[in-house]
Amino acid sequence: MPLVIREGFPRIRQAVKNGTTYWICDCRSKRLLPDGKELWFATQSAALEKRAEVQRMLESGNVVSEYDLACLKRWKARIAGLKECKPNKEMELMEEAVDKFIKSRNKSEEKKEEKETISELCTLWVNAKIRGDYRKLRKSTITEIKQTASKITELWGENNYQSLKKDHIRDFVESLSDYHQTTKKKWAIRIGGFCSWVIAEGYGRGNPCRGVKVASTPKDIPQILTIDQTRKLLTTCESDQKYLPMIKFLVLGLFAGLRPNEIQRLKPEDIQLEPTPFTRDRYKNVGPINGIIDIKVLASKTGRPRKVVINDTLARYLQRYSDKPIFPKTNFRKNFDALRESAGFESWPQDIIRHTAASYFVSKTQDWQLTASQFGNSVAVLEKYYVDTIHPSMIDQYYDIKPIDLV
């Protein structure tokens, strides 16, 4: 029979401690035996998972209140007294049953056998998320969880969960030397989400990601593609039918500065390829405007709609490859990695395509406000993370790039 504590139990709330935001699953209740306390988590999803676990435990009756436990203990004492007066086989069996019940409830839910390897746990984790055991997740979130599970399996798949230590997580995060500090933190949080699920489901104890600190990286000037690298990347893509479906993804990033997720969410009708007159002076340095790209609320990373102008260079590619998809439907990551390798890139700094587009755009227009509105960033972010020291002759060469059959 389910144990009812109170409506909305346990409650989830947010708290800030030493400048860090935490999520608290408030299980405080005199009636609740195993988890009657405040449980702190680094992420909201981990707190929600714990809440769902406690609610399932209450609904299934796998928990007993302190009052009920006291009654059982008194019952056991009474049976023992009656047995002294009149020994009885039935009373012995009752005493054994009550004793067994009390022992099982005096500790938390029985731990599941820790025989599963991390690889097997990753499979169970992904399947639980796909089923939506705790809450329904977006497709992009499921994809991110699959990527995380794949990386965890690759690194520690054959090991037992209890052998996973904080040093393993720290070494992995520090190995991401080519990535920004934010990306390193995200990986630590992703792996921490897996560890929280393992603990919540009873497959292991302790979260090795807790307390792992990511060293801050110096604010280096972001790298951008050179003219030759940009041409090589586009030429390699156009010359091979395997890579050609990615051509629009590349040019929308290189010449419009759209984020990968924004490109992925674009629909064909959002790209309006027709001459568009802009009478405002702020667009005079952009050059001829051949249409606009309508970034809607749901497609924008910031949740704010914006209109991005289509310049001559982008228009040439969109017209030439009008039959190609905006974003490839299958094997994008695998083919994009192969494309970069074929184009001769040994390393690929994060967001290098967008940094390239923004750097050339602000150098051409000399207008930070216009660049901010086109790229969906604030001026402060652009000045901090983007390059504006590009020679004027290079600007013309960049925007003069054409499809290979038009050269």
C-alpha angles and dihedrals in degrees: 000000000000118000112230115207104168139309115291093013124191100034124210118217139164127240136178119218124177090345093307123114117228135181118226126205101203107210095159110145133134089220097054113085114189103033106021095142144075112283117201123208135181094223135041092231091058091051091049091050091053091048091052090048092052092046091051090049091052093046094048093049093239090137134063130205122243089245092055091047091053089051091052092051091051089048090053091051091049092050090050090053093048091047091057091055096042119011110218133175091218091055091050090054091047091050091049091050094049092046091051091049093050092049092051091050097043089074133044122276109306111275115247114241109272095223096115118102120227088256091057091045090052089055091050090047094052092046091050091052093047090051090049095232091169103021139334113274131206119254091247090054091051089051090051091050091051091051090050092049090049092052093046090050091048092052105037107001098130095048130091116251093243090059090061107102137184090255090061091055093044093049091050094049092048090050089066090084095148093056132083122256091252092058091050091053091049091054091051090050092047093052089044089057090056091048091050090054092049090053094044091052093048098245095121148355131243131023111245090195093064110105096011107142123202113220113237116249124222115259097251120180106267115250120244133194118264121230091257092048091050092050092046092051094050094042092051090050094049095045097058125059089210092063100032095091087067095058096098091047089055099046094044087055098041100043104024099030096227118166117246092248091049091052090048091054096046119114124209091248090057090069107074105188105191134104109280121194115222112187097183115107093228090075096051094098094048092074127218112356112218098184142309138267111224109216104195127204095262092048097047119091091216094046091242121115119232140172118233119200121235111226127201094268095052092043091056092055095043091051094045094049100032090136094059123093121257089232127010113251098213140033094003098148094045094047094043091054089049091049092053091049092049090050090055101253112150093180133020116203114213116271092000092146093054092043089053093050094047094046094053093042095053091043091053098044098032085211118121094182093054091046091050092052093047095047098039095240136115120253089244092058092047093050091048101045109022134074124238101169101100124138113246092237090058091053092060092046091051095052091042093066111123137185111277095252091053096051 
